[in-house]
Amino acid sequence: MSKIEARVALVTGGTRGIGESISRGLARDGAKVVAVCNSHRDHAMEFAEKVKAEEGYDIDIRQGNVGNPADCQRIVDEIAADYGRLDYLVNNAGIVRDRTAVKMQLLDFDQVMKVNLYGPFFMAKAALPHFFDAGFGRIVNISSFVGETGRVGQANYAASKSGLFGLTKTLALETAGKGITVNCVIPGAIETEMSGSLPPEILQAVIDMVPMKAMGTGDDIAAAVRFFCSDEAKYVTGALLPVAGGLLMM
Ligand SMILES: NC(=O)c1ccc[n+]([C@@H]2O[C@H](COP(=O)([O-])OP(=O)(O)OC[C@H]3O[C@@H](n4cnc5c(N)ncnc54)[C@H](OP(=O)(O)O)[C@@H]3O)[C@@H](O)[C@H]2O)c1
């Protein structure tokens, strides 16, 4: 894939887990990465220092809640003021608040929808005017296989993640032919800190579900994001791409 020098990338939740791999991958491709954290600013600053020490890239950290439209607008405005451009928006931040539907509190449903679905909408709404002005832009939404399959205890999470399919396709239609693409990556079971702390039998049950009999990595997801952001992917929009070891066949 071609170098993407001078492009500016906004990665929500870009400071840990899958988001860390996306931030590192886009920075390696030559983009200036602005990673958004929310409640763990100290961790985010340590991450930026680690990347600088290990790879030599400066990752710019901004703090804000993607579930708050004012925060999304502020972050995009700051990037436009500081860099004079915004090229890529990667909506990766996501949370879970698991309970079966009968026990789920309205707040659990509300918070998950706010971060996982409203957040990408708020961010896209703030970023799109810049993309239209520039005649270029890339939006990549990070969904989950659970948005396709559903999962016990995750009514809120599954609804938010399948909501991203409709959001992706609609934004793709509204921006088609204007140099802007909107696509969605659907991760399967991915190795993260969280999966590392699962009991071995649960982890094995997850692996057994996957046709490839292995979990994916953050770098597997980052590779798909990097493709969607690349100039080579200019004719790809409204796509939902499972990166799931065969767990989903669309
Ligand atoms: N891990 C998997 O197996 C898997 C599978 C399918 C899909 N996914 C999806 O992939 C994405 C990343 O997952 P992950 O496991 O890497 O997540 P993670 O390790 O839990 O990290 C979540 C990131 O999102 C940020 N964040 C949380 N709430 C936020 C908010 N309100 N505003 C802004 N940032 C916020 C966090 O920042 P702070 O720490 O600073 O709060 C953190 O950087 C999520 O959308 C998830 O649903 C993951």
The ligand as an SDF file (V2000), in Angstrom:
LIG
                    3D

 48 52  0  0  0  0  0  0  0  0999 V2000
  -11.6190   -7.1830   21.8460 N   0  0  0  0  0  0  0  0  0  0  0  0
  -12.3970   -7.9120   21.0550 C   0  0  0  0  0  0  0  0  0  0  0  0
  -12.3250   -9.1600   21.0150 O   0  0  0  0  0  0  0  0  0  0  0  0
  -13.3900   -7.2310   20.1510 C   0  0  0  0  0  0  0  0  0  0  0  0
  -14.1910   -8.0240   19.3160 C   0  0  0  0  0  0  0  0  0  0  0  0
  -15.0980   -7.4030   18.4760 C   0  0  0  0  0  0  0  0  0  0  0  0
  -15.1820   -6.0090   18.4660 C   0  0  0  0  0  0  0  0  0  0  0  0
  -14.3990   -5.2530   19.2890 N   0  0  0  0  0  0  0  0  0  0  0  0
  -14.5530   -3.7950   19.2260 C   0  0  0  0  0  0  0  0  0  0  0  0
  -13.2830   -3.2210   18.9600 O   0  0  0  0  0  0  0  0  0  0  0  0
  -13.1870   -1.9460   19.6080 C   0  0  0  0  0  0  0  0  0  0  0  0
  -11.9530   -1.9120   20.5030 C   0  0  0  0  0  0  0  0  0  0  0  0
  -12.0730   -2.9720   21.4530 O   0  0  0  0  0  0  0  0  0  0  0  0
  -10.9380   -3.2490   22.5570 P   0  0  0  0  0  0  0  0  0  0  0  0
  -11.1970   -4.5970   23.1130 O   0  0  0  0  0  0  0  0  0  0  0  0
   -9.6110   -2.9120   22.0080 O   0  0  0  0  0  0  0  0  0  0  0  0
  -11.3720   -2.1460   23.6620 O   0  0  0  0  0  0  0  0  0  0  0  0
  -10.6340   -1.7030   25.0310 P   0  0  0  0  0  0  0  0  0  0  0  0
   -9.2980   -2.3570   25.1690 O   0  0  0  0  0  0  0  0  0  0  0  0
  -11.6330   -1.8610   26.1220 O   0  0  0  0  0  0  0  0  0  0  0  0
  -10.3950   -0.1330   24.7770 O   0  0  0  0  0  0  0  0  0  0  0  0
  -11.4680    0.7200   24.6150 C   0  0  0  0  0  0  0  0  0  0  0  0
  -10.9470    2.0850   24.2270 C   0  0  0  0  0  0  0  0  0  0  0  0
  -12.0780    2.9450   24.0420 O   0  0  0  0  0  0  0  0  0  0  0  0
  -11.8890    4.1260   24.8170 C   0  0  0  0  0  0  0  0  0  0  0  0
  -13.1750    4.6080   25.2670 N   0  0  0  0  0  0  0  0  0  0  0  0
  -14.0830    3.9430   26.0410 C   0  0  0  0  0  0  0  0  0  0  0  0
  -15.1540    4.7330   26.2700 N   0  0  0  0  0  0  0  0  0  0  0  0
  -14.9000    5.9120   25.6330 C   0  0  0  0  0  0  0  0  0  0  0  0
  -15.6210    7.1170   25.5090 C   0  0  0  0  0  0  0  0  0  0  0  0
  -16.8090    7.3060   26.1110 N   0  0  0  0  0  0  0  0  0  0  0  0
  -15.0730    8.1310   24.7770 N   0  0  0  0  0  0  0  0  0  0  0  0
  -13.8570    7.9800   24.1930 C   0  0  0  0  0  0  0  0  0  0  0  0
  -13.1210    6.8480   24.2870 N   0  0  0  0  0  0  0  0  0  0  0  0
  -13.6470    5.8350   24.9940 C   0  0  0  0  0  0  0  0  0  0  0  0
  -10.9950    3.7180   25.9760 C   0  0  0  0  0  0  0  0  0  0  0  0
  -10.3130    4.8620   26.4800 O   0  0  0  0  0  0  0  0  0  0  0  0
  -10.0450    5.0160   28.0980 P   0  0  0  0  0  0  0  0  0  0  0  0
   -9.3820    3.7200   28.5070 O   0  0  0  0  0  0  0  0  0  0  0  0
   -9.1600    6.2190   28.1990 O   0  0  0  0  0  0  0  0  0  0  0  0
  -11.3870    5.2290   28.7310 O   0  0  0  0  0  0  0  0  0  0  0  0
  -10.0670    2.7190   25.3040 C   0  0  0  0  0  0  0  0  0  0  0  0
   -8.9970    3.3930   24.6750 O   0  0  0  0  0  0  0  0  0  0  0  0
  -14.4960   -1.7610   20.3700 C   0  0  0  0  0  0  0  0  0  0  0  0
  -15.3830   -0.9770   19.6040 O   0  0  0  0  0  0  0  0  0  0  0  0
  -15.0080   -3.1720   20.5190 C   0  0  0  0  0  0  0  0  0  0  0  0
  -16.3970   -3.2020   20.6510 O   0  0  0  0  0  0  0  0  0  0  0  0
  -13.5090   -5.8360   20.1370 C   0  0  0  0  0  0  0  0  0  0  0  0
  1  2  1  0
  2  3  2  0
  2  4  1  0
  4  5  1  0
  4 48  2  0
  5  6  2  0
  6  7  1  0
  7  8  2  0
  8  9  1  0
  8 48  1  0
  9 10  1  0
  9 46  1  0
 10 11  1  0
 11 12  1  0
 11 44  1  0
 12 13  1  0
 13 14  1  0
 14 15  2  0
 14 16  1  0
 14 17  1  0
 17 18  1  0
 18 19  2  0
 18 20  1  0
 18 21  1  0
 21 22  1  0
 22 23  1  0
 23 24  1  0
 23 42  1  0
 24 25  1  0
 25 26  1  0
 25 36  1  0
 26 27  1  0
 26 35  1  0
 27 28  2  0
 28 29  1  0
 29 30  1  0
 29 35  2  0
 30 31  1  0
 30 32  2  0
 32 33  1  0
 33 34  2  0
 34 35  1  0
 36 37  1  0
 36 42  1  0
 37 38  1  0
 38 39  2  0
 38 40  1  0
 38 41  1  0
 42 43  1  0
 44 45  1  0
 44 46  1  0
 46 47  1  0
M  CHG  2   8   1  16  -1
M  END
$$$$
